């Protein structure tokens, strides 16, 4: 998923988690993707759930951030293609589309249909230090994502992605394809209907709810 989609899922789960510091919780919900700025392998920031939970006892003062971080990584484990493949009329579209089509569609839908009233406090902490993410990378990522959170749009989401990709030709191709998708309102509306994204969001939330890791951080397991 892309950043706004991650924030939407985190917002859906906030009531079950009740983090002490919501702005740190939402920072955790996007922080794993700082890997693009830091230019590190995905495995360096997208950790197994048990490894993230270990930080709860190691750095209890950062528990809100850790909970958001865990939600991000659990969300990325959900097989969106498998869930969408359950929609018979959507299958031909799914099978003929590039892999990145699904996150583009979700990001477009959530930006259009889900207004979030959140704040995000992007700052260094012990967890990121342990993961070898330095303060400069955090400062760059913070400057990029804060305006997007305050005033999200599909265009700003693409610009955020382009900046993350650092002029990667594949990212440019993806951005151009995504802009073409977002500009076709009739096609977009039809795909939103066929994919039933509100139901998909609830399926994602349900899968996260069912994990043992979520039960360990939730006040309403």
Order of alpha helices (4+ residues) and beta strands (2+ residues): alpha-alpha-alpha-alpha-alpha-alpha-alpha-alpha-alpha-alpha-alpha-alpha-alpha-alpha-alpha-alpha
